[in-house]
Amino acid sequence: MEIDFQMVSLRKAARRPSPAKHLSPVIVTNRYEKLDDTPAPREIRGFPGTTNKLLYGYINIQAASDDNKLQIVQLLTEKKEEFILLEATKDRPIKVVLKGLQAETDRADIVEDVRNKGFSINRISPMRYYKLQKPLDMFLIEVKKEGNFQNI
């Protein structure tokens, strides 16, 4: 039994492997470079106990004491450097929602009552229904972390 040889169409024929192309190497950058290479003011590194970290392209400076923090802020303003001042998490106020009060309640009365109980208040604001801008029967107060703040 003899099998005849048949020509296969070019679309179905196996292709010869293409010669390997010379590709240029991929260049990557070091996202975790040392802080010595960043343009931080040299004077900030002189404060004892201060830590500098590179976060998302910004330099995070954490001072060891409040005096150092004030001196660093003065230094940055004198050099006209752009910076953002953030409160430490331990110094941030506690947000508390007071429910069950009428929306027409005077804010001064609420502040006076809360202060009589031994708490100090940063801010008080009435809460609103966002879509309708209608006042709700709730108030948002920010209590400073002083004295007996955990028993609010």
MDTraj code that builds the backbone (N, CA, C; nanometers):
import mdtraj as md
import numpy as np

residues = "MET GLU ILE ASP PHE GLN MET VAL SER LEU ARG LYS ALA ALA ARG ARG PRO SER PRO ALA LYS HIS LEU SER PRO VAL ILE VAL THR ASN ARG TYR GLU LYS LEU ASP ASP THR PRO ALA PRO ARG GLU ILE ARG GLY PHE PRO GLY THR THR ASN LYS LEU LEU TYR GLY TYR ILE ASN ILE GLN ALA ALA SER ASP ASP ASN LYS LEU GLN ILE VAL GLN LEU LEU THR GLU LYS LYS GLU GLU PHE ILE LEU LEU GLU ALA THR LYS ASP ARG PRO ILE LYS VAL VAL LEU LYS GLY LEU GLN ALA GLU THR ASP ARG ALA ASP ILE VAL GLU ASP VAL ARG ASN LYS GLY PHE SER ILE ASN ARG ILE SER PRO MET ARG TYR TYR LYS LEU GLN LYS PRO LEU ASP MET PHE LEU ILE GLU VAL LYS LYS GLU GLY ASN PHE GLN ASN ILE".split()
xyz = np.array([
    [0.0839, -0.1158, 0.0000],
    [0.0000, 0.0000, 0.0000],
    [0.0890, 0.1228, 0.0000],
    [0.0644, 0.2018, -0.0945],
    [0.1487, 0.3183, -0.1159],
    [0.0677, 0.4452, -0.0881],
    [0.1226, 0.5393, -0.0033],
    [0.0525, 0.6644, 0.0294],
    [0.1140, 0.7746, -0.0558],
    [0.0257, 0.8464, -0.1212],
    [0.0732, 0.9568, -0.2040],
    [0.1073, 1.0769, -0.1156],
    [0.2127, 1.1459, -0.1551],
    [0.2564, 1.2668, -0.0847],
    [0.1659, 1.3814, -0.1249],
    [0.1135, 1.4562, -0.0264],
    [0.0252, 1.5689, -0.0552],
    [0.0892, 1.6973, -0.0042],
    [0.0723, 1.8016, -0.0789],
    [0.1232, 1.9337, -0.0381],
    [0.0261, 1.9960, 0.0618],
    [0.0818, 2.0520, 0.1668],
    [0.0015, 2.1190, 0.2693],
    [0.0019, 2.2679, 0.2374],
    [-0.1109, 2.3353, 0.2594],
    [-0.1170, 2.4788, 0.2319],
    [-0.0223, 2.5551, 0.3245],
    [0.0202, 2.6722, 0.2829],
    [0.1160, 2.7515, 0.3610],
    [0.0592, 2.7941, 0.4965],
    [-0.0699, 2.8088, 0.5045],
    [-0.1311, 2.8494, 0.6305],
    [-0.1198, 2.7396, 0.7357],
    [-0.1234, 2.6138, 0.6888],
    [-0.1176, 2.5024, 0.7833],
    [0.0239, 2.4514, 0.8055],
    [0.1156, 2.4937, 0.7236],
    [0.2521, 2.4429, 0.7341],
    [0.3207, 2.4985, 0.8579],
    [0.4108, 2.4203, 0.9147],
    [0.4855, 2.4634, 1.0325],
    [0.5861, 2.5700, 0.9916],
    [0.5965, 2.6715, 1.0724],
    [0.6900, 2.7796, 1.0425],
    [0.8253, 2.7478, 1.1023],
    [0.9253, 2.7994, 1.0383],
    [1.0586, 2.7835, 1.0921],
    [1.0756, 2.8802, 1.2080],
    [1.1474, 2.8414, 1.3110],
    [1.1659, 2.9329, 1.4242],
    [1.2407, 3.0576, 1.3794],
    [1.1910, 3.1724, 1.4271],
    [1.2563, 3.2985, 1.3913],
    [1.3850, 3.3126, 1.4712],
    [1.4846, 3.3758, 1.4133],
    [1.6104, 3.3928, 1.4877],
    [1.5872, 3.4814, 1.6104],
    [1.6580, 3.4532, 1.7170],
    [1.6414, 3.5280, 1.8417],
    [1.6838, 3.6725, 1.8207],
    [1.5968, 3.7634, 1.8617],
    [1.6271, 3.9060, 1.8493],
    [1.7099, 3.9497, 1.9695],
    [1.8014, 4.0398, 1.9445],
    [1.8826, 4.0926, 2.0542],
    [1.8041, 4.2050, 2.1220],
    [1.7563, 4.1791, 2.2440],
    [1.6774, 4.2764, 2.3187],
    [1.7680, 4.3512, 2.4157],
    [1.7400, 4.4791, 2.4302],
    [1.8182, 4.5569, 2.5258],
    [1.7746, 4.5200, 2.6675],
    [1.8627, 4.5280, 2.7649],
    [1.8259, 4.4903, 2.9024],
    [1.7250, 4.5890, 2.9608],
    [1.6393, 4.5399, 3.0495],
    [1.5384, 4.6214, 3.1155],
    [1.6048, 4.6972, 3.2293],
    [1.5833, 4.8277, 3.2320],
    [1.6430, 4.9119, 3.3354],
    [1.5380, 4.9377, 3.4432],
    [1.5698, 4.9084, 3.5672],
    [1.4787, 4.9302, 3.6790],
    [1.5423, 5.0297, 3.7755],
    [1.4578, 5.0937, 3.8543],
    [1.5084, 5.1883, 3.9532],
    [1.4954, 5.1284, 4.0922],
    [1.5730, 5.1790, 4.1841],
    [1.5704, 5.1330, 4.3218],
    [1.4709, 5.2184, 4.3989],
    [1.3560, 5.1603, 4.4321],
    [1.2548, 5.2340, 4.5068],
    [1.2929, 5.2524, 4.6521],
    [1.3849, 5.1708, 4.7002],
    [1.4200, 5.1726, 4.8405],
    [1.5609, 5.2292, 4.8596],
    [1.5836, 5.3441, 4.8017],
    [1.7162, 5.4038, 4.8120],
    [1.7388, 5.4583, 4.9528],
    [1.8614, 5.4797, 4.9875],
    [1.8934, 5.5283, 5.1206],
    [1.8544, 5.6754, 5.1332],
    [1.8249, 5.7162, 5.2540],
    [1.7861, 5.8549, 5.2765],
    [1.9021, 5.9513, 5.2567],
    [2.0244, 5.9026, 5.2573],
    [2.1381, 5.9919, 5.2366],
    [2.1364, 6.0513, 5.0969],
    [2.0706, 5.9839, 5.0027],
    [2.0656, 6.0326, 4.8659],
    [1.9471, 6.1265, 4.8412],
    [1.8563, 6.1383, 4.9375],
    [1.7392, 6.2221, 4.9177],
    [1.7712, 6.3657, 4.9558],
    [1.6980, 6.4600, 4.8968],
    [1.7294, 6.6004, 4.9216],
    [1.6720, 6.6554, 5.0516],
    [1.6893, 6.5867, 5.1627],
    [1.6441, 6.6370, 5.2921],
    [1.7449, 6.7396, 5.3427],
    [1.6985, 6.8427, 5.4100],
    [1.7928, 6.9396, 5.4663],
    [1.8876, 6.8716, 5.5642],
    [2.0133, 6.8998, 5.5522],
    [2.1157, 6.8348, 5.6364],
    [2.0991, 6.8715, 5.7840],
    [2.0441, 6.9883, 5.8117],
    [2.0316, 7.0328, 5.9507],
    [1.9325, 6.9459, 6.0281],
    [1.8334, 6.8873, 5.9601],
    [1.7326, 6.8057, 6.0282],
    [1.7962, 6.6788, 6.0821],
    [1.8938, 6.6266, 6.0129],
    [1.9594, 6.5039, 6.0572],
    [2.0400, 6.5265, 6.1848],
    [2.0638, 6.6514, 6.2213],
    [2.1419, 6.6818, 6.3399],
    [2.0647, 6.6741, 6.4694],
    [1.9310, 6.6637, 6.4638],
    [1.8520, 6.6564, 6.5864],
    [1.8599, 6.5149, 6.6432],
    [1.8937, 6.5005, 6.7711],
    [1.9069, 6.3665, 6.8288],
    [1.7709, 6.2979, 6.8428],
    [1.7665, 6.1703, 6.8082],
    [1.6439, 6.0922, 6.8227],
    [1.5434, 6.1106, 6.7107],
    [1.5749, 6.1911, 6.6111],
    [1.4829, 6.2146, 6.5005],
    [1.4993, 6.1034, 6.3976],
    [1.3855, 6.0492, 6.3512],
    [1.3905, 5.9449, 6.2487],
    [1.3374, 5.9997, 6.1177],
    [1.4056, 5.9666, 6.0092],
    [1.3660, 6.0089, 5.8754],
    [1.3356, 5.8843, 5.7933],
    [1.2192, 5.8819, 5.7285],
    [1.1809, 5.7695, 5.6440],
    [1.1323, 5.8234, 5.5103],
    [1.1570, 5.7474, 5.4053],
    [1.1084, 5.7831, 5.2724],
    [0.9800, 5.7052, 5.2472],
    [0.8665, 5.7760, 5.2383],
    [0.7370, 5.7126, 5.2169],
    [0.6697, 5.7754, 5.0957],
    [0.6440, 5.6943, 4.9936],
    [0.5722, 5.7379, 4.8745],
    [0.6326, 5.8628, 4.8119],
    [0.7613, 5.8710, 4.8122],
    [0.8289, 5.9840, 4.7498],
    [0.8427, 6.1054, 4.8404],
    [0.7941, 6.0986, 4.9628],
    [0.8041, 6.2092, 5.0575],
    [0.8915, 6.1661, 5.1741],
    [0.9501, 6.2620, 5.2416],
    [1.0329, 6.2326, 5.3576],
    [0.9486, 6.2520, 5.4833],
    [0.9357, 6.1475, 5.5619],
    [0.8605, 6.1513, 5.6865],
    [0.9600, 6.1754, 5.7998],
    [0.9448, 6.2884, 5.8690],
    [1.0361, 6.3253, 5.9774],
    [0.9590, 6.3153, 6.1089],
    [1.0093, 6.2326, 6.2012],
    [0.9457, 6.2180, 6.3320],
    [1.0433, 6.2643, 6.4384],
    [1.0056, 6.3706, 6.5064],
    [1.0919, 6.4268, 6.6097],
    [1.0727, 6.3511, 6.7401],
    [1.1779, 6.3472, 6.8198],
    [1.1742, 6.2743, 6.9468],
    [1.1001, 6.3542, 7.0545],
    [1.1057, 6.4873, 7.0477],
    [1.0397, 6.5682, 7.1502],
    [0.9655, 6.6837, 7.0837],
    [0.8810, 6.7490, 7.1633],
    [0.8047, 6.8623, 7.1110],
    [0.8953, 6.9800, 7.0783],
    [1.0016, 6.9996, 7.1575],
    [1.0951, 7.1097, 7.1295],
    [1.1639, 7.0892, 6.9952],
    [1.2086, 6.9653, 6.9701],
    [1.2709, 6.9360, 6.8406],
    [1.1726, 6.9557, 6.7258],
    [1.0477, 6.9192, 6.7485],
    [0.9454, 6.9348, 6.6453],
    [0.9283, 7.0825, 6.6091],
    [0.9209, 7.1686, 6.7101],
    [0.9059, 7.3123, 6.6841],
    [1.0282, 7.3695, 6.6134],
    [1.1474, 7.3251, 6.6518],
    [1.2697, 7.3733, 6.5869],
    [1.2765, 7.3273, 6.4413],
    [1.2333, 7.2055, 6.4123],
    [1.2337, 7.1554, 6.2748],
    [1.1338, 7.2336, 6.1894],
    [1.0155, 7.2630, 6.2441],
    [0.9163, 7.3413, 6.1707],
    [0.9700, 7.4805, 6.1410],
    [1.0355, 7.5440, 6.2394],
    [1.0948, 7.6759, 6.2163],
    [1.2028, 7.6694, 6.1090],
    [1.2847, 7.5666, 6.1133],
    [1.3920, 7.5508, 6.0158],
    [1.3363, 7.5348, 5.8745],
    [1.2316, 7.4540, 5.8606],
    [1.1729, 7.4322, 5.7285],
    [1.1043, 7.5578, 5.6743],
    [1.0412, 7.6356, 5.7624],
    [0.9787, 7.7594, 5.7159],
    [1.0834, 7.8638, 5.6781],
    [1.1954, 7.8698, 5.7512],
    [1.3022, 7.9641, 5.7163],
    [1.3644, 7.9296, 5.5813],
    [1.3794, 7.7995, 5.5537],
    [1.4393, 7.7569, 5.4268],
    [1.3377, 7.7581, 5.3133],
    [1.2107, 7.7900, 5.3461],
    [1.1004, 7.7930, 5.2501],
    [1.0821, 7.6588, 5.1807],
    [1.0951, 7.5518, 5.2604],
    [1.0699, 7.4165, 5.2121],
    [0.9200, 7.3889, 5.2223],
    [0.8701, 7.3097, 5.1309],
    [0.7297, 7.2714, 5.1334],
    [0.7135, 7.1512, 5.2259],
    [0.6216, 7.1586, 5.3236],
    [0.6008, 7.0475, 5.4162],
    [0.4573, 7.0472, 5.4649],
    [0.4160, 6.9321, 5.5158],
    [0.2827, 6.9145, 5.5732],
    [0.3021, 6.8725, 5.7175],
    [0.2339, 6.9385, 5.8081],
    [0.2462, 6.9091, 5.9504],
    [0.1299, 6.8215, 5.9937],
    [0.1604, 6.7019, 6.0412],
    [0.0586, 6.6079, 6.0871],
    [0.0715, 6.5866, 6.2374],
    [-0.0429, 6.5700, 6.3010],
    [-0.0420, 6.5401, 6.4434],
    [-0.0069, 6.3934, 6.4643],
    [0.0608, 6.3645, 6.5711],
    [0.0891, 6.2251, 6.6052],
    [-0.0418, 6.1581, 6.6473],
    [-0.0510, 6.0285, 6.6256],
    [-0.1754, 5.9583, 6.6581],
    [-0.2083, 5.9658, 6.8069],
    [-0.1067, 5.9732, 6.8904],
    [-0.1343, 5.9810, 7.0346],
    [-0.1882, 6.1178, 7.0739],
    [-0.1698, 6.2205, 6.9898],
    [-0.2176, 6.3547, 7.0210],
    [-0.3496, 6.3895, 6.9528],
    [-0.3958, 6.3055, 6.8616],
    [-0.5201, 6.3349, 6.7888],
    [-0.6400, 6.3238, 6.8811],
    [-0.7407, 6.4104, 6.8622],
    [-0.8585, 6.4044, 6.9484],
    [-0.9464, 6.2838, 6.9160],
    [-1.0304, 6.2479, 7.0112],
    [-1.1265, 6.1393, 6.9942],
    [-1.2556, 6.1987, 6.9391],
    [-1.3131, 6.1336, 6.8390],
    [-1.4399, 6.1790, 6.7816],
    [-1.5535, 6.1006, 6.8442],
    [-1.6523, 6.1738, 6.8938],
    [-1.7660, 6.1132, 6.9623],
    [-1.8934, 6.1681, 6.9009],
    [-1.9926, 6.0807, 6.8790],
    [-2.1218, 6.1226, 6.8249],
    [-2.2234, 6.1190, 6.9383],
    [-2.2902, 6.2317, 6.9600],
    [-2.3970, 6.2410, 7.0599],
    [-2.5296, 6.2243, 6.9880],
    [-2.6044, 6.1188, 7.0243],
    [-2.7325, 6.0914, 6.9596],
    [-2.8463, 6.1249, 7.0542],
    [-2.9623, 6.1447, 6.9958],
    [-3.0817, 6.1651, 7.0765],
    [-3.1068, 6.3097, 7.1150],
    [-3.0221, 6.4011, 7.0725],
    [-3.0456, 6.5426, 7.0996],
    [-3.1195, 6.6041, 6.9820],
    [-3.2051, 6.7001, 7.0097],
    [-3.2759, 6.7678, 6.9020],
    [-3.1786, 6.8486, 6.8174],
    [-3.2060, 6.8619, 6.6882],
    [-3.1183, 6.9355, 6.5974],
    [-3.1138, 7.0835, 6.6334],
    [-3.2174, 7.1322, 6.6992],
    [-3.2239, 7.2744, 6.7354],
    [-3.1514, 7.3050, 6.8657],
    [-3.0947, 7.2055, 6.9314],
    [-3.0249, 7.2249, 7.0580],
    [-2.9065, 7.3194, 7.0374],
    [-2.8922, 7.4123, 7.1303],
    [-2.7832, 7.5097, 7.1201],
    [-2.6495, 7.4410, 7.1470],
    [-2.5513, 7.4667, 7.0603],
    [-2.4192, 7.4044, 7.0749],
    [-2.3487, 7.4512, 7.2014],
    [-2.3703, 7.5744, 7.2412],
    [-2.3055, 7.6273, 7.3617],
    [-2.3502, 7.5495, 7.4858],
    [-2.4787, 7.5092, 7.4889],
    [-2.5288, 7.4305, 7.6022],
    [-2.4616, 7.2927, 7.6079],
    [-2.4435, 7.2315, 7.4920],
    [-2.3790, 7.0997, 7.4866],
    [-2.2345, 7.1109, 7.5340],
    [-2.1635, 7.2129, 7.4852],
    [-2.0234, 7.2331, 7.5238],
    [-2.0122, 7.2551, 7.6742],
    [-2.1026, 7.3353, 7.7291],
    [-2.0998, 7.3638, 7.8724],
    [-2.1250, 7.2368, 7.9546],
    [-2.2221, 7.1553, 7.9131],
    [-2.2521, 7.0316, 7.9860],
    [-2.1347, 6.9339, 7.9813],
    [-2.0717, 6.9216, 7.8643],
    [-1.9607, 6.8276, 7.8511],
    [-1.8398, 6.8767, 7.9305],
    [-1.8152, 7.0059, 7.9309],
    [-1.7031, 7.0611, 8.0082],
    [-1.7262, 7.0475, 8.1580],
    [-1.8514, 7.0567, 8.2021],
    [-1.8823, 7.0384, 8.3441],
    [-1.8527, 6.8955, 8.3897],
    [-1.8559, 6.8013, 8.2971],
    [-1.8258, 6.6619, 8.3310],
    [-1.6765, 6.6345, 8.3282],
    [-1.5939, 6.7349, 8.2953],
    [-1.4494, 6.7213, 8.3035],
    [-1.3786, 6.6902, 8.1723],
    [-1.4433, 6.7120, 8.0594],
    [-1.3817, 6.6875, 7.9294],
    [-1.3543, 6.8203, 7.8607],
    [-1.2469, 6.8258, 7.7822],
    [-1.2193, 6.9472, 7.7047],
    [-1.2488, 6.9180, 7.5574],
    [-1.3131, 7.0121, 7.4913],
    [-1.3643, 6.9922, 7.3553],
    [-1.2881, 7.0786, 7.2566],
    [-1.2473, 7.0167, 7.1443],
    [-1.1871, 7.0922, 7.0343],
    [-1.2936, 7.1575, 6.9479],
    [-1.3894, 7.0762, 6.9052],
    [-1.4867, 7.1228, 6.8072],
    [-1.6180, 7.0493, 6.8277],
    [-1.7268, 7.1146, 6.7907],
    [-1.8582, 7.0509, 6.7910],
    [-1.9284, 7.0926, 6.6621],
    [-1.9935, 6.9974, 6.5978],
    [-2.0640, 7.0306, 6.4738],
    [-2.1892, 6.9448, 6.4623],
    [-2.2990, 7.0055, 6.4189],
    [-2.4212, 6.9271, 6.3985],
    [-2.4068, 6.8405, 6.2732],
    [-2.4608, 6.7199, 6.2776],
    [-2.4511, 6.6306, 6.1632],
    [-2.5714, 6.6514, 6.0722],
    [-2.5479, 6.6308, 5.9423],
    [-2.6528, 6.6524, 5.8430],
    [-2.6676, 6.5303, 5.7541],
    [-2.7894, 6.5126, 5.7007],
    [-2.8141, 6.4127, 5.5986],
    [-2.7573, 6.4681, 5.4693],
    [-2.6580, 6.4008, 5.4129],
    [-2.5758, 6.4573, 5.3063],
    [-2.6565, 6.4941, 5.1820],
    [-2.7423, 6.4050, 5.1349],
    [-2.8129, 6.4301, 5.0091],
    [-2.9125, 6.5452, 5.0197],
    [-2.9839, 6.5519, 5.1280],
    [-3.0869, 6.6543, 5.1437],
    [-3.0396, 6.7761, 5.2227],
    [-2.9203, 6.7682, 5.2819],
    [-2.8667, 6.8734, 5.3695],
    [-2.9665, 6.9074, 5.4802],
    [-3.0285, 6.8036, 5.5308],
    [-3.1266, 6.8166, 5.6382],
    [-3.0567, 6.7845, 5.7699],
    [-3.0771, 6.8642, 5.8754],
    [-3.0079, 6.8366, 6.0021],
    [-3.0595, 6.7086, 6.0676],
    [-2.9656, 6.6327, 6.1231],
    [-2.9992, 6.5107, 6.1961],
    [-2.9994, 6.5405, 6.3455],
    [-3.0509, 6.4487, 6.4240],
    [-3.0551, 6.4649, 6.5697],
    [-2.9276, 6.4093, 6.6323],
    [-2.8112, 6.4475, 6.5760],
    [-2.6819, 6.4009, 6.6252],
    [-2.5800, 6.5144, 6.6148],
    [-2.4829, 6.5102, 6.7042],
    [-2.3741, 6.6079, 6.7031],
    [-2.2416, 6.5330, 6.7089],
    [-2.1435, 6.5808, 6.6334],
    [-2.0095, 6.5238, 6.6348],
    [-1.9211, 6.6162, 6.7180],
    [-1.8579, 6.5608, 6.8226],
    [-1.7670, 6.6414, 6.9041],
    [-1.6293, 6.5759, 6.9032],
    [-1.5275, 6.6579, 6.9111],
    [-1.3897, 6.6106, 6.9211],
    [-1.3403, 6.6415, 7.0615],
    [-1.3059, 6.5364, 7.1349],
    [-1.2624, 6.5493, 7.2732],
    [-1.1101, 6.5357, 7.2774],
    [-1.0435, 6.6306, 7.3437],
    [-0.8978, 6.6235, 7.3583],
    [-0.8612, 6.5093, 7.4521],
    [-0.7449, 6.4512, 7.4277],
    [-0.6977, 6.3418, 7.5128],
    [-0.6308, 6.3993, 7.6369],
    [-0.7122, 6.4535, 7.7239],
    [-0.6631, 6.5117, 7.8487],
    [-0.7513, 6.4624, 7.9625],
    [-0.6912, 6.4375, 8.0748],
    [-0.7660, 6.4019, 8.1944],
    [-0.8374, 6.2691, 8.1816],
    [-0.9695, 6.2735, 8.1993],
    [-1.0536, 6.1539, 8.2058],
    [-1.1208, 6.1268, 8.0713],
    [-1.0461, 6.1313, 7.9628],
    [-1.1068, 6.1231, 7.8291],
    [-1.1546, 5.9818, 7.7946],
    [-1.1021, 5.8782, 7.8574],
    [-1.1394, 5.7410, 7.8224],
    [-1.2765, 5.7024, 7.8758],
    [-1.3294, 5.7772, 7.9695],
    [-1.4588, 5.7429, 8.0281],
    [-1.5731, 5.8198, 7.9652],
    [-1.5542, 5.8719, 7.8468],
    [-1.6628, 5.9455, 7.7813],
    [-1.7605, 5.8450, 7.7266],
])
top = md.Topology()
chain = top.add_chain()
for i, resn in enumerate(residues, 1):
    res = top.add_residue(resn, chain, resSeq=i)
    for name in ("N", "CA", "C"):
        top.add_atom(name, md.element.get_by_symbol(name[0]), res)
traj = md.Trajectory(xyz[None], top)
